[in-house]
């Protein structure tokens, strides 16, 4: 969760600086408010999804680890080739 939180924070920080040229102070605050709202919603959704999956993962821990391990190996092979 630490890595995803850091990525979400970085995306939030970087997108706050992307403002159209000539935008006024009000536009800047509005843009930052929209980005803040979207970031908060994404963090809430990430937490809610994790909470919903917690029971499933606890019941099928070994199967989940095998599937995630295979997915990781597949991604590593795809990146290497």
C-alpha positions as protocol buffer text, in pm:
chain_id: "A"
residue {
  index: 1
  type: UNK
  ca { x: 0 y: 0 z: 0 }
}
residue {
  index: 2
  type: UNK
  ca { x: 294 y: 232 z: 60 }
}
residue {
  index: 3
  type: UNK
  ca { x: 401 y: 235 z: -304 }
}
residue {
  index: 4
  type: UNK
  ca { x: 50 y: 301 z: -433 }
}
residue {
  index: 5
  type: UNK
  ca { x: -2 y: 579 z: -181 }
}
residue {
  index: 6
  type: UNK
  ca { x: 326 y: 738 z: -293 }
}
residue {
  index: 7
  type: UNK
  ca { x: 226 y: 710 z: -660 }
}
residue {
  index: 8
  type: UNK
  ca { x: -115 y: 866 z: -593 }
}
residue {
  index: 9
  type: UNK
  ca { x: 50 y: 1148 z: -400 }
}
residue {
  index: 10
  type: UNK
  ca { x: 301 y: 1211 z: -678 }
}
residue {
  index: 11
  type: UNK
  ca { x: 27 y: 1217 z: -941 }
}
residue {
  index: 12
  type: UNK
  ca { x: -171 y: 1461 z: -728 }
}
residue {
  index: 13
  type: UNK
  ca { x: 127 y: 1689 z: -675 }
}
residue {
  index: 14
  type: UNK
  ca { x: 241 y: 1689 z: -1037 }
}
residue {
  index: 15
  type: UNK
  ca { x: -103 y: 1744 z: -1187 }
}
residue {
  index: 16
  type: UNK
  ca { x: -161 y: 2041 z: -957 }
}
residue {
  index: 17
  type: UNK
  ca { x: 107 y: 2227 z: -1153 }
}
residue {
  index: 18
  type: UNK
  ca { x: -48 y: 2164 z: -1495 }
}
residue {
  index: 19
  type: UNK
  ca { x: -254 y: 2476 z: -1542 }
}
residue {
  index: 20
  type: UNK
  ca { x: -332 y: 2647 z: -1875 }
}
residue {
  index: 21
  type: UNK
  ca { x: -118 y: 2949 z: -1963 }
}
residue {
  index: 22
  type: UNK
  ca { x: -272 y: 3275 z: -1858 }
}
residue {
  index: 23
  type: UNK
  ca { x: -494 y: 3116 z: -1594 }
}
residue {
  index: 24
  type: UNK
  ca { x: -580 y: 3339 z: -1304 }
}
residue {
  index: 25
  type: UNK
  ca { x: -559 y: 3267 z: -932 }
}
residue {
  index: 26
  type: UNK
  ca { x: -923 y: 3153 z: -925 }
}
residue {
  index: 27
  type: UNK
  ca { x: -858 y: 2905 z: -1207 }
}
residue {
  index: 28
  type: UNK
  ca { x: -558 y: 2771 z: -1020 }
}
residue {
  index: 29
  type: UNK
  ca { x: -760 y: 2712 z: -703 }
}
residue {
  index: 30
  type: UNK
  ca { x: -1044 y: 2553 z: -900 }
}
residue {
  index: 31
  type: UNK
  ca { x: -802 y: 2322 z: -1080 }
}
residue {
  index: 32
  type: UNK
  ca { x: -633 y: 2222 z: -755 }
}
residue {
  index: 33
  type: UNK
  ca { x: -973 y: 2162 z: -594 }
}
residue {
  index: 34
  type: UNK
  ca { x: -1080 y: 1929 z: -875 }
}
residue {
  index: 35
  type: UNK
  ca { x: -751 y: 1737 z: -855 }
}
residue {
  index: 36
  type: UNK
  ca { x: -785 y: 1714 z: -476 }
}
residue {
  index: 37
  type: UNK
  ca { x: -1141 y: 1580 z: -504 }
}
residue {
  index: 38
  type: UNK
  ca { x: -1042 y: 1322 z: -764 }
}
residue {
  index: 39
  type: UNK
  ca { x: -743 y: 1212 z: -558 }
}
residue {
  index: 40
  type: UNK
  ca { x: -951 y: 1176 z: -242 }
}
residue {
  index: 41
  type: UNK
  ca { x: -1208 y: 972 z: -434 }
}
residue {
  index: 42
  type: UNK
  ca { x: -939 y: 744 z: -577 }
}
residue {
  index: 43
  type: UNK
  ca { x: -786 y: 685 z: -231 }
}
residue {
  index: 44
  type: UNK
  ca { x: -1130 y: 606 z: -89 }
}
residue {
  index: 45
  type: UNK
  ca { x: -1203 y: 366 z: -374 }
}
residue {
  index: 46
  type: UNK
  ca { x: -864 y: 196 z: -329 }
}
residue {
  index: 47
  type: UNK
  ca { x: -931 y: 149 z: 44 }
}
residue {
  index: 48
  type: UNK
  ca { x: -1287 y: 27 z: -7 }
}
residue {
  index: 49
  type: UNK
  ca { x: -1177 y: -224 z: -269 }
}
residue {
  index: 50
  type: UNK
  ca { x: -901 y: -352 z: -43 }
}
residue {
  index: 51
  type: UNK
  ca { x: -1145 y: -386 z: 244 }
}
residue {
  index: 52
  type: UNK
  ca { x: -1391 y: -575 z: 26 }
}
residue {
  index: 53
  type: UNK
  ca { x: -1121 y: -812 z: -98 }
}
residue {
  index: 54
  type: UNK
  ca { x: -976 y: -875 z: 248 }
}
residue {
  index: 55
  type: UNK
  ca { x: -1211 y: -1161 z: 332 }
}
residue {
  index: 56
  type: UNK
  ca { x: -1162 y: -1331 z: -6 }
}
residue {
  index: 57
  type: UNK
  ca { x: -783 y: -1307 z: 20 }
}
residue {
  index: 58
  type: UNK
  ca { x: -788 y: -1439 z: 377 }
}
residue {
  index: 59
  type: UNK
  ca { x: -993 y: -1741 z: 270 }
}
residue {
  index: 60
  type: UNK
  ca { x: -794 y: -1814 z: -47 }
}
residue {
  index: 61
  type: UNK
  ca { x: -451 y: -1694 z: 63 }
}
residue {
  index: 62
  type: UNK
  ca { x: -245 y: -1965 z: -109 }
}
residue {
  index: 63
  type: UNK
  ca { x: -436 y: -1949 z: -439 }
}
residue {
  index: 64
  type: UNK
  ca { x: -417 y: -1570 z: -439 }
}
residue {
  index: 65
  type: UNK
  ca { x: -40 y: -1576 z: -384 }
}
residue {
  index: 66
  type: UNK
  ca { x: 10 y: -1828 z: -664 }
}
residue {
  index: 67
  type: UNK
  ca { x: -197 y: -1624 z: -909 }
}
residue {
  index: 68
  type: UNK
  ca { x: -23 y: -1298 z: -814 }
}
residue {
  index: 69
  type: UNK
  ca { x: 319 y: -1466 z: -838 }
}
residue {
  index: 70
  type: UNK
  ca { x: 242 y: -1598 z: -1185 }
}
residue {
  index: 71
  type: UNK
  ca { x: 119 y: -1254 z: -1291 }
}
residue {
  index: 72
  type: UNK
  ca { x: 442 y: -1100 z: -1161 }
}
residue {
  index: 73
  type: UNK
  ca { x: 655 y: -1351 z: -1352 }
}
residue {
  index: 74
  type: UNK
  ca { x: 451 y: -1292 z: -1669 }
}
residue {
  index: 75
  type: UNK
  ca { x: 498 y: -915 z: -1639 }
}
residue {
  index: 76
  type: UNK
  ca { x: 873 y: -955 z: -1577 }
}
residue {
  index: 77
  type: UNK
  ca { x: 906 y: -1175 z: -1886 }
}
residue {
  index: 78
  type: UNK
  ca { x: 708 y: -927 z: -2097 }
}
residue {
  index: 79
  type: UNK
  ca { x: 927 y: -637 z: -1980 }
}
residue {
  index: 80
  type: UNK
  ca { x: 1248 y: -834 z: -2041 }
}
residue {
  index: 81
  type: UNK
  ca { x: 1149 y: -930 z: -2396 }
}
